[in-house]
């Protein structure tokens, strides 16, 4: 399960204190230039239960222990309970790090989005070996580098992908993948129009992660790549999000909630699992999700399907996907950093990653591009996925640049995207977002202006306030009630008039049949009382137009 950064890992103030605290300590173990030959002894690896379970865990343990025996290194493992998640894992590291505790663990696994948060708790590997990291994907490797210092080594990779239902597209004389964003919009719109004509109102165009979460932030990064933006923050710390190109792309995607390409009800809280369930049931044409769902799609999809990079603005630039996955680092206050670093090098090595990719049931994606040409590796992934791994433009999240502020930056951006999808004005939201992120990063605001071509992108629409919605609803109820009352009164009056006319016609016929008046039996003043039994049957009579009749 991927961690959701839409929820804080720990309180921001605590994170800052931890970061400041670690800066006042230095590792007690000096750099050993001969660690690769001399380092030995015992190390402890900190693991999540989900990283080391079942047959996969058995295979990993056997490979690691075999390596350890040949290098005179004993490997112990501290494995978290199944009900503990990566938030608990990070809190454990930060807590120990804030007090420079050195007896708990030596090796840690770092989600790629947490490297900036944890870098002050990790060993500067470059100080020990400046040649580390050769052969890794440059984006995966660069994700762990700050100021020319390496803090972790890539261990396995994930990436955002666009999935599509080939059967639905074929049914409407189309074939995936879409060549660019406009093509994707046209394909989804055309298929939906035809499906609506067949009274299929369940199908939607695209499912993904659109709520307030780090995955939604990843969606946003893939959208702005379409606008020609490959990073929100450059190496000098310059940040920019309020640009006309970004506004145009975000406006176009936001307009999909109007055309139902994106179902508005799916813009709140749909995570990766929910998006996959919707798509696998055939309820969506396209899905944005992680490459780690490829095997599940191959196993569960009851239809023909495809997967590839998220589309770009034009086909020549290729598609993109946000980098996901794991890195392995050495705890800054390890008592045996040399042995820990040797272990990190081993589990990030090409040979070890190749063995995991081939032998583990989940087939983790290796971080070495030359393995994407290895037939023994690639046969484990469906739909020629290795071609996608090799060609995709990987997008790196600004974790290392934002440091302890990454969670806040991710949250405010995904919140702004959610607001836009719910109808907030695109231009003003992006301008406000630009200023808010700069404030979080402690940078001065900048002057920014945005223009959005009304012929190509929606400028946004305002979200009505609660009171407006409630008042509008009240007036609707009143209107319906008054209309119903008017219809009832009209029908009642019409019925009464029909009865009156029928009675008048009846008496008119009587007058014509008896011009001298009807024959009436002569009775005494009290003879009529005998016709009733103490008044018990008075209810059988009703007065109509002042004449008495039995009903």
N, C-alpha and C positions, 0 to 999 in steps of 0.2 A: 504493500500500500504506500503510495507516494504521500509525503507530508504535505499538508495544506497550509500555506503560509498566510492565508487570509486571517488566520487566528494567531495571535502572538505566541511566540515560543515561551518567553518569560516577559516580565514587565520591562519595558524599554529602559527605565531608570536602573534596574538591576543589571541589564546587559551593559550599560555604559560604565557602571561601577566595576563590573568584572573586567571590561576591556582596559580600564585605567589601572586596575590593580595588577593585571598581568604585566603591564609595562614597567612596573617597579621591581620586577624580579628578573633574573637571568638564569638560564639553565646552569645547574651545578656541575654538569659533565662537560669537559672541554671537547672540542672537535678532535676526532681521531682520524688522521689522514689514511691510516691503514685499516680502517674498520672492516673493509670488505674481506680481508684475510684474517684479521685478529678477533673480530667481535664474536662472542659466543655467550652461553648462559641462558637464562630464562626470560621470556617476555610474556606479557599478558595482552590479549587482543579483546577489545570491547565489541560485542556483537548484538544485533537485534535478533530476536527469535526467528523472524521472517527471513533473515539472511543465512541461517544455519539450521535447517530443519530437514527431516525426511531423508530420502536417498541422496538428494543434492548435498545436504550437509555431510553425509557420510563420505561422499566422493571428495568434497573439498577438504575434509579433515584428513583423509588418507593422503592426498597429494601434499598438503602442508606438512604433515608429520614426517612423511618420507623425505621432503626437502630439509626439514629441521634436523633429522637424524644425520644427514650427510653434511650438515654445516655446524654440528655440535650446538644446536639451539633448541631448547625445550619450549614448546608452545603451550601455554595455558589460555583458557578462554573464559571470559565473563559474559554470559548470555542473559539478556534481559528476559523477563517473563513474557508470555504471549500477549498479555493484556497491556503491556507497556509499548508505547509507540516512539517515534523518532523525537518527539518533543521531550519525552523523559530521557532519552539518550543524550540529547544536546544539553539538557539541564545538568545531567551528571558530569559532563565534561566541563561546563562552565563553572559549576560549583567547585570542583576540584581545582580547576585552573585559577580561580580567584584567590585561593590560598596557597598556590604553588605546591599542592599536595602531589607526592611522587610515588605513592605505593599502590595505586589502584589499577593502573593500566599503562600500556606503552604504545599501542597501536589503535587508531580509531578510523572508522569509515565516515566519510563526509559526503552528504548529498551535495550535488554541484551548486545548488542555490544557497548553501550555508557556508561556503568557503570564506566569504568575507567576514561573516559573524565569528567564525572560529579561528581565523588566521593567527590571532594573538596567542592562541593556545596550542599552536602547532610549531614543530621544529622547522627552522629555516634550512631546508634540504640543500639549497645551493651552497651554503657555507660548508657543508660536508662533501658535496660532490657536484661540481658545476656542469657535468656532462649528462646528468640524469634527464630522462624524458625523451630520448631520441626514438623516432619512429611512430610516436603517438599522433593521432589526429591533431593538427595544430590548434583547432578551437578547443578541443577537450583539454589539451595541455595548457593552453593559454588561460583557461578559466582558473587555474590554480597559481598563477604568477602575479605578483604585485611588486612593483619597483624592482624588477629583475630578480626577485627572490621567489623560489618555488616552495610552496607549502604543502602540496599533496601530489600524488601521482594518479593519473586516470586508471580506474580499475574495471569499469564497464560503462557502456554508453546506452542512452535512450534518446529519442528525438520525436518531436511532434510530426504527425503525418496527416494527410487527408485521405480518408477512406471513401469509397463510393459503391453503391449497389448497381452492379452492371446489368442485372436483369431488368430493373426499372428503366434504366436509360435505354436499353435495347428495345423494350416494349414501345418506346416512343421514338424509335429510329435514331438513337444517339449512342455514343460510345465514349467511355472515359479513357484517360482523365481530361478534365477541362484544360484548355491551353493557357487561360489567364482568368482574372477575376470576372471580367465581363462575360466570358464564355461560361463560367460556372453559374453566374446569375441567370443567363439566358437558358441554360440547360435545366436548371432547377425550376425556373418560372414556367417553361414550356411543359415540363412533365407534370407539374402541379396543376396547371390549367386543364390538361387532359384528364388527370385523375379526378379533379373536382367534377368534371362532366360525367364521370362514372360514379359519382356520389361517394368518392373516397375522401373523407374529410379528416382522416387520421394522419395521412402522410404529410410530412413536412420536408423542407429542403435541406436543412443543415442542423445537426445537433453538435454540441460541444460544451465547453466549460465557459459560461458567460456570467456567472455570479461573482461574488467578491471572494476571490481566491488567487493563489499564485498561478494556478493553471490558466485562469482567465487573463492574468498578466502575460503569460506565455502566448496565448492567442493574440493579444494585442501586439506583441513583438513581431509575430508573423505577419500581421496586417500591415504594420508600418514598414516592414521589409518591402512590401509591395510598393510603398511610396518612395522607395530608394533609400531608406534609413536602416543601416545595418547595426547601429548602436545608439542608445539614448545618451550615452556619456563617453566622451573621448578620453584618451590617456592623460589629458591635462585637467580633467574634471569638469569640462564644459558640458552642460546639460541643456537639451532642447527638445521640447515636445510640442510646443505651439507653433506648428508650421502649416502652411497652406496645403502642402502635399499630404501630410498626415491627416489633416482635417477632411480632405476630399475622400480619402480611402475610408476613414472611420464613418463619414456620412453615408457612403455607399453601402457599407455593411449594415449600418443602423437602419437604412431604408428597408432592409430585408424583413424587419419586424412588421412593416406595413403590408408587404406583399406575402407574408406568411412563409417566406423561405426560411426564416427563423421564427419558430412559434414563440410568441411573447411569453407564454406560460413556461417555457424552457429557459428563460433568462435568469431565473432565481434558483440557485442551489443545485443545478444539475452537475454532478461530478463525473469523473471518467467512467465509473461503473454504470451509472444511470444512462449516460450517453451511449455506451456500448450496448446496453440492454435494449434501448429504443431502436438503435440501428439494426441489431441482429434480428429483431422481430419484424423487420421490413417497414418500419414506421418513418424512416428518413432516407433520403437519397444520398446525402453526404454526411460524413462524421469527421470531426477533428478529434484525434486522440493520439496516444503515444504508440511508438513502434512496439512496445512491450505487449500490445494487444494483438499483434500479428498472429501468434500461435493460437490464441483464443478464437480469432476470426476464422482461421483455417479449420478449427475443430468444430465450431458451432454454427457457422453461417449456412443457412439452407438455400442460398442463392449464389450466383457467380458474383465476384466482387474484385475490387482492385484497391491498391494503396500506393501513395507516392507523396512527394513533397507538397506542401501548401503552395497553391498557385501564386504566380507573380503577376506584375502588371503587364508583362509581355513574355512570350515563350523563350526568347533568346537568353534571358537572364537566369533561367532555371527557377526552381522552387526552393522554398526554405522550410526549416523546422527548428524549433527551439531545442537547445541542448539539454538533455536530462542524463541521469545516471549517477554513478558513484566514483569517488576518489578515495585513496587510502593515505592517511597521514600518520606522522609520529607525534605523540603527545610531547609537548614542549618540556615537561618536567619528568620525562622518563628517566629511570635510573640506569637503563641500558639502551641508550639511543642508537648505538652502533648496530646492535643486533636487531632492534626494531626497524631501522632503516633498511637493513638487508632483507627483512621479511617484506617490507612495503615494496621493495624493488621486485621481489619474487612474485607476489600476488598481482602486480601490475605488469608483469613481463608478458611478452608475446606468446611464449610457449605455454604459460599457465592459462592465459586467456583463451588460447586456442583449445586447450583440453576442456575447459569449462564450457565453451560454446558447443563443442561436439558432444560432451558426455552428460551435461546437466539437462534435466527435463525442461527447464525454462529457457535454455539456450541463450544466455546473456550475450548482448552484442559487443564484440570486442572493440577496443579503441585504436586498433592498428589498421589503417586503410589497406595495407597489402594483404590482409586476411580476407578482404572482400573479393579477392580473386581465388581464394582457396576453395576448391569444390567440396572438400570434406566439411568445411564450415558452412558454406552457402546452401548446401542441400537441406539444412535444418530449418531454413526460413522459407515461407511460401511466397508465391508471386514474384519471383526474381528480386527479392528484397535487397540482396547485396548490391544490385545496380543502384537502388535508391540510396543505400548507405554511402556508396561511393560518390554519388553525384549531388547529393543534397547540400544546400548552403546552410550550414549550422549557425544558429544565432545564439550568442552567449548572453545570459542575463547579467545585469550590472552588479553582481553580488560583491565582487572583490573591490569595486570602486566605492560602493555605498557602505560597505562594512556593516557595522551594527545597525545602520539605518535601512538595510535592505527590506526587512519585513514591513516597515512603515511605507517605504516607497512603493513596494508591490501592492500593498493594501489600498493606498490612495489612488493609484492608477487603475486597479481593477474596479474600485468603487466608481470612479469617473466613467469608465467604460460601461458599467452596469447602468448608471444614470442615463447615459446617452441612449442605450438600448431601450430604456423606459421612456424616452421622449425628451430628455433635456437638450437644450441648444448645444450643438456641437462646438461652435466657435467659442462661446463664452465658457463652456466647461473646460475646453483645452487650455484657454488662457488662465483660468483659475487654477487648473491642475499644474501648469508650468510654474506659477508663482508658489504653489504649496510645496511642490517637490524641492524647489530651490530653498525654501524656508527650512524644510526638514534637513537639508544638506548643509545648512548654515551659510548659504550663498545669497548675495543680494539679488533682488528681482531684476528682470530685464524687460526692456520695451519690446513687445511683440505684437504684430498685427496679422490677422488672418483674413483670407478671402476664399470663398468657396463658390465654384461655378454652379449656379442654380440649374443649369442644363444637365449636369453630370452627377450632382450629389445633393442629397437632402440637407437643408440647413438646420434641421432639427425641429422639434415641436415641444412646447412647454408642457410639463407634467402638471395637471390640475391639482390644486390643493385639496386636502381632505374635506374642508368645509364646502368647497364648490361641488365636490362629488356628492356629499351628503345632501346638500340643498337641491341639487339637480335630481337626485333620487327621490326626495320628498315631493317635488313638483310632479314628477312622473307618476308617483302613487296617487296623488290628488287628482291628476288628470284622468287616470284610469278609472278611479272610483266615481268621479263626476260623470264621465261618459257612460259608465254602466248604469248609474242611477237615471240618467236622462233616457237611455234606451228602455229601461224598465217602465218608467213613467209613460213614455210614448206608447208602448205596447198595452199598458193597462188602460189608458184612455181610449185607445183604438178598440179594445175588447168591449169596454163599457158602451161605446157608441154602437157597436154591432148588436149588442143585446137589446139596447133601447130601440133600435130600428126594427129588430125582429118582433118585439112586443107590440110596437105601433102597427106593424103590418098585420099581426095576428088579430088585434082588436078591430082593425079596419075591415078585415074579412068577416068578423062577427057582425059588424054593423051592416055590411052588405047583405049577409044572409038573413038578418033579423032587423029589417028597417024600423019595426015598431018597438024594438028593444027585446032582450032575451027573456025567456020565460023564467020566472022566479017563484019558487015555492013560498006560499004565505005562511009565516010562522009568528008565534007570539014573541014578545020582547025577550023572553028567556029561553026560547026553544033551542037556540044555537049552542047552549052549554052542553046539551046532550051529545053533541058530536065529538066531544073531547073528554078525556079521562083525567079530570083534575089538572088539566093544563100540561100533562106529561109530554104531549106531542107538539107543543108549540114550536119546538126547535125544527120541526119539519117544514116550517113555512118561512119564506123570506119575502120581504117587501120589495117590489120592483116597480118603479114608476107609479107608486101609490095604489097599486092593485095587488090583491092577494092571490098567490098561486102555490100549488103544491109542488114540491120538488122531490 
